[in-house]
Structures are given as structure tokens and as C-alpha cells.
Amino acid sequence: LTLVAAACGNADVRATAAYKTTFTQVGDTVVARTVGGVPEQSLHKLEVEWSAGGDASDSASVLGDVQELAVAPDGRVVVWDPATPTLWLYAADGRMLKRIGRSGGGPGEYGQINGVSVRPDGNIVVWDGSHARLNVYDRDGMPMTSWLVPVANTFSSFALSSDNLNRVWMEG
């Protein structure tokens, strides 16, 4: 085999060699490494489709822990990041537009966000589990109203959805 492989050249050896992928984990990061000749038909390329961008020099605007995300009909994206803790509004191209509301218990404020949905009309609905209410913001993130919800202990993530009639559905 050594003589045959040497006669074929390195390119042929790589094309027929077995490959192996190993995974290692350090904290919350998983690293995959592949060694050996990977057949061309098995290669895939990841492409970034959307990226949120804030000012990297402003640590208060860098996403730290995305727990809720909703996409508006116009492509804008609403992101709940409890690490900052902020509800962010991003343009469809990933530019940060603004912070929506703030932490607290008053109108337009929130405690623990456990669901975000954007209705077809563009209005943003947020489930604030700690205050047992749904906050409604207009498409630009300005507070419109809030609705008390007579439920307790609904703290599951992604607890909201909207349908094409602008109704809001809550999981619980």
C-alpha cells in the first residue's frame, strides 16, 4: 500500500483518506475540528445572514445573553437581553435603532421578560412575567398600553406568538 500511495501522490491520498471530526468544550464554547481528507461533497460553508451591531466600545450596547427574539414583518428585530437588561430594537440590516422601555414597574417598563412577539401590524407585545402583564409598544418601541393577565408563574421562554389577525397567543 505504501508503494501504491506514493505512486498516486499526496492529492490522491487525501481524497481517499478517512476523516474524523472531534468535539471539545470549554465553558459554553464548543470547538469542532476535522482531520483527514474530507470529500468535496461533504464540505459546507456557513454564511452570516444577519448580524446585530452596536457600538463595541459601549459595553452597555453589546448583547450578552439573548433570551427572546422576534422578527417584525418589515424585517426589524426585537431582542431581549437580560444581561444588559434591555429590550433592543434593530433595523433589518442589523443596525441598533433603540432601547425599548426600561427596567421597572411603571408604564412601558418591565421586570422579567418571558416572551416577545411582533404582530403583523408591527406593534410589539412583551410578556412581563414578574408583573403578570403584557406590554404593548408601537412599531417604533413607544409604549401604547398594557394588559394585566390573571395567571401566575408563567415564566417559560418564548411564551408569546401572534397570528395574522393581530391576536396574541400566550403559552402557559
Solvent accessible surface area in square Angstrom, and as a share of the most:
residue,aa,sasa,rsa
1,L,189,0.94
2,T,110,0.64
3,L,154,0.77
4,V,97,0.56
5,A,40,0.31
6,A,77,0.59
7,A,90,0.70
8,C,67,0.40
9,G,30,0.29
10,N,112,0.57
11,A,70,0.54
12,D,70,0.36
13,V,62,0.36
14,R,145,0.53
15,A,75,0.58
16,T,117,0.68
17,A,41,0.32
18,A,93,0.72
19,Y,97,0.37
20,K,131,0.56
21,T,54,0.31
22,T,60,0.35
23,F,138,0.58
24,T,71,0.41
25,Q,123,0.55
26,V,116,0.67
27,G,68,0.65
28,D,140,0.73
29,T,75,0.43
30,V,90,0.52
31,V,53,0.30
32,A,62,0.48
33,R,142,0.52
34,T,69,0.40
35,V,97,0.56
36,G,53,0.51
37,G,11,0.11
38,V,42,0.24
39,P,44,0.28
40,E,136,0.61
41,Q,149,0.66
42,S,43,0.28
43,L,98,0.49
44,H,165,0.74
45,K,168,0.71
46,L,174,0.87
47,E,131,0.59
48,V,127,0.73
49,E,170,0.76
50,W,90,0.31
51,S,70,0.45
52,A,33,0.26
53,G,39,0.37
54,G,39,0.38
55,D,78,0.41
56,A,93,0.72
57,S,102,0.66
58,D,59,0.30
59,S,98,0.64
60,A,48,0.37
61,S,4,0.02
62,V,70,0.40
63,L,51,0.25
64,G,57,0.55
65,D,61,0.31
66,V,74,0.42
67,Q,73,0.32
68,E,2,0.01
69,L,81,0.40
70,A,13,0.10
71,V,90,0.52
72,A,8,0.06
73,P,92,0.58
74,D,70,0.36
75,G,24,0.23
76,R,27,0.10
77,V,8,0.04
78,V,1,0.00
79,V,1,0.01
80,W,5,0.02
81,D,0,0.00
82,P,38,0.24
83,A,68,0.52
84,T,37,0.21
85,P,68,0.43
86,T,7,0.04
87,L,0,0.00
88,W,2,0.01
89,L,4,0.02
90,Y,2,0.01
91,A,8,0.06
92,A,51,0.40
93,D,98,0.51
94,G,3,0.03
95,R,139,0.51
96,M,62,0.28
97,L,73,0.36
98,K,70,0.30
99,R,112,0.41
100,I,0,0.00
101,G,33,0.32
102,R,163,0.59
103,S,69,0.44
104,G,27,0.26
105,G,43,0.41
106,G,23,0.22
107,P,130,0.82
108,G,8,0.08
109,E,25,0.11
110,Y,1,0.00
111,G,33,0.31
112,Q,62,0.27
113,I,2,0.01
114,N,10,0.05
115,G,0,0.00
116,V,11,0.06
117,S,7,0.05
118,V,17,0.10
119,R,35,0.13
120,P,62,0.39
121,D,66,0.34
122,G,9,0.09
123,N,21,0.11
124,I,3,0.01
125,V,0,0.00
126,V,0,0.00
127,W,2,0.01
128,D,0,0.00
129,G,10,0.09
130,S,60,0.39
131,H,68,0.30
132,A,31,0.24
133,R,24,0.09
134,L,15,0.08
135,N,2,0.01
136,V,4,0.02
137,Y,0,0.00
138,D,40,0.21
139,R,105,0.38
140,D,67,0.35
141,G,3,0.03
142,M,106,0.48
143,P,68,0.43
144,M,105,0.47
145,T,67,0.39
146,S,50,0.32
147,W,104,0.37
148,L,144,0.72
149,V,24,0.14
150,P,136,0.86
151,V,66,0.38
152,A,81,0.63
153,N,131,0.67
154,T,15,0.09
155,F,97,0.41
156,S,59,0.38
157,S,58,0.38
158,F,125,0.52
159,A,2,0.01
160,L,15,0.08
161,S,60,0.39
162,S,34,0.22
163,D,32,0.17
164,N,128,0.66
165,L,119,0.59
166,N,48,0.24
167,R,123,0.45
168,V,37,0.21
169,W,136,0.48
170,M,60,0.27
171,E,116,0.52
172,G,106,1.02
